[in-house]
Amino acid sequence: MKKVFSYFFLVAIAFSGCKKNEDVSLIPFTDLYPLQAGKVFYYRLDSTVVSNSRLQLLKVSYNAKDSVDIEFLDNLGRKSFRIFRYLRDTLTPISNNSNWKYTATYYTSFDENRLEYVDNNLRFVPLTNPVAEGSQWNGTQYINTSGGTSNPNVFYDNWKFTYQNTGQSYVVKKGTIQDTYTIAQIDELTPDAPFDPTNYQQKNYSVEVYAKGIGLIYKDFVHWVYNVNPTTGYALESFGIRLSLIDYK
């Protein structure tokens, strides 16, 4: 009888351990991007542009509004949303809803395993399951990067997106936000050396941060190429964008 009791006691302990692990189970990626028609996100947007001389990178700042317009089914039958982006100067209070200038339209599509985001006809996969520390996927797999340097999108080739700092707090313009998830997308400098205006160099950096129950709260993207032949300076295709959440409703 004692042996039987011991056996069932050990089974109960093992089941309890499994149950505990299940209690801290992974959240679905949809918790990090809970879109619905009518939602609005306000950001501080810092844009990196090339100077007229092409010898400098300049920062131009705006307030941005992302307005979720409609929900629809895409051609694969997936739940999708259309998002309009508007910009205006940084001096007008967010509470003032005038003078927004339309600048772009984005599309998102969901299935049970991933989110696809279309920006300027480029399709990214910013979120997938499982939402787990260190989990990786090819976030630029749908972007055509063939053709070598003649393709302006070649720098997007095979970016390994990785979940980092899962469940941690993060500071943005709105303040400290709890339960956030960082997606490291790319961080490379070629050649990996201090900047030298007499040598070619390219930088690609991209990271996004999502908050559970909110959505995108931070983004930092930069791509620049510095050439010395045939013309010295930054390539005109160099650009960057940094978003920091101000508010949402």
N, C-alpha and C positions, 0 to 999 in steps of 0.2 A: 504494500500500500504506500509505503514511504517512497519507493522508486517511482510509482505512478504519479504521486503528488509532485515529486521533483521534476518529472518530465513535463507535466502540464504547466508548472511554474516557469520553467525555462522557455516553453513555447509562448507563454503570456508575455514574458519579458521581451522576447524577440519581436512579437507582434506590436508591443508597445513602442519598441524602437523604430519599427517601420512606420507606425502611425505618427510618431513625432517628426520623422523626416517628411512625411506627406504634409504635415501641418505647415512646414516651411517650403512647400512646393513652389516651383517657378511660376511666375505670373505670365499670362499670355501677352504677346507684344501689343495686342489691341488695347491693353490697359495703358500703354505709353502714348497712344495716339487716338484718344476717344473722340473722333470727329463726329459732328452732326451739323446739318444745315442750319445756318444762322449764327454759328459760333464766330467770334472775332478775336484775333490775337494782335496785340500792339507790341512793336519792337523798336529798339534803337538800332538803326542800320548804319554801319560804317562801311563805305565802299572804297576799295583800293583801285586807283586808276593810274595810268601812265601820264607823266607830265608831257607838255608839248615838246620839250627838248629830248624826251625819252631817256633822260639821265636820272630821273627820280620817280619814285612811287609816291603818290599823294593820297590822302584820305579825305573823302567827302562824306558828310554825315547827314542822315535823314531820320525822321520817324516813319515807320512802316506799319501798315495795317493789312493783315491777311484776313479776308472775309470768306468764310465757307459758304458758297452760293447754293448749290443744289446737290442732292444725292441722286445717283443714277446707276444703271447696270452697264458695264462695258461690254465689248463684243464677246467676252468670255463668260458673261453672266456674273461677274464679280461686283460687289458693292464698291461704288466709286464716288468721288466727290470732285467738284470743280471749285477752285480757290482763286480769288482775285487778290492781287497785291496792289496797294496804293501807297504813294509816297508824298511827303510834304516836309517843310523845314522843321527843325528841332525846337524852334521857339514857340510854336503854337501848342498850347496845352492839349493833352490827349482828350480831355473832356469836351473840347471844341471839335465838333464833327464836320467842319467845313474845310474847303480848300484841298481835299485829298485829290491826287492825280493818279489815275490808273496807269500801271506800268507793265503788268504781266499777268498771265493766267497759268496756273499749275493744276495738275490732275493727280489724284491718288486712287489706287485700287487695292483692295484687300482680298486675300483668300485665307484659309485656315492656318497658313504657315508663314506668310510674309506680307509686307507692305511694299508696293511699288509706287514710286514718285516720279512724275514726268516734269522736267524743267527744261524749257527751250528745246523740246524734242529729244532730250536725253533721259533715258529711263534708269533710275537708280533703285536699289533695294536697301533702304535705310534701316529696316527692322525685320527681324525674323524670329521664329521660335527655334530652339529654346532661348529664353532670356536668361542667360547664365554667364557668370563671370568667365571670361576667356573664350566664350563661344565665338567662332569665326565663320564668315561666308564671303563670297565674292559679290560685293555690292555694286560693281560696275559691269556685271556679266552681260548685260543687254546693250552696252554701248559698243559700237563698231570702232575698234582701235586699229584695224588692219591698215596696211599701206605705208607704214613707217612714218618718217617725219613729214611727209606730205599730207598726212591726216592731222588736222588741228586737235583732234580728240585722242591722239595716241597716248597722251600722258595719263589717261584714265585706265590704262590697261591693268587688269587683274588686281584691283585694290582689295585688300583683305580687311573687311570691317570686323571689329572686335568689341565685344561688350567689356567695359571696364567700370570700376567703382560703382557696382550695382547696389542700389538701395541707399546711396550716400546723399548728403546734402550738397547743394550747389548755390553759389551766389550769382545773381543776375541783377539787372536794373531794378526789378521789382523787389528784390531783397533775397533772403535766404530761403530756398525752396527745398523741402524734404523729399526723400524717396526718389532720387533721380538716377538716371542710367546713362553713362557716357558711351558713345560709339566712336572709337578711334578708327579713322578711315585710311589715312595716309600721313606719313611724316618722313619725307626724304629730301635730301639736298645733294645735287650732283654737279660737280664733284663735292664731296663732303669736306669742305674747307672754308676758312674765313673768306668773306666776299673780297674779290680783287677786281677792280674795274678794268683790268687788262686781260681778264680771262672770262671765258664762257662759264655760265652757271645756271642751273634750273632748280626751283624750289616748288614742291607740291606738299601742301599741308591741309588737312581737313579733319574736323571733329564736330560731332553734334551731341547735344545733351537733351534727353527727354525726361519729363517728370510724370510719375504715375498719376493718372486722373486728369492731367493737363494737356500734355503734348510737347512739342518742341519748345524749349526754353532758351537754347543757346546754340549758335552755329558759328564756326570760324573756318573759313575756306580761303586759301590763297594759292594761286598758280602764277609764277612769273618765270620768264626766260630772259637772261641777260646775254646779249651777243656782242662779239667784237668784230665779226666778219659777216656780211660786207659792211654793216653799219654798227657802230658802237652804241649800245643802249638797250633798254628793255623792249622786248617784242610788244607790238601794239596789242596782241592778244592776251597779254598779262592782265590779270584782274584778281580781285578778292572781295569777299563779303563777310561781315561779322554781324550777327544778330544777337541781341540780348533782350529777353522778355521784359516789357514794361508793365503790361497788364493783359487780362483776357476776360471775356464774358460770354 
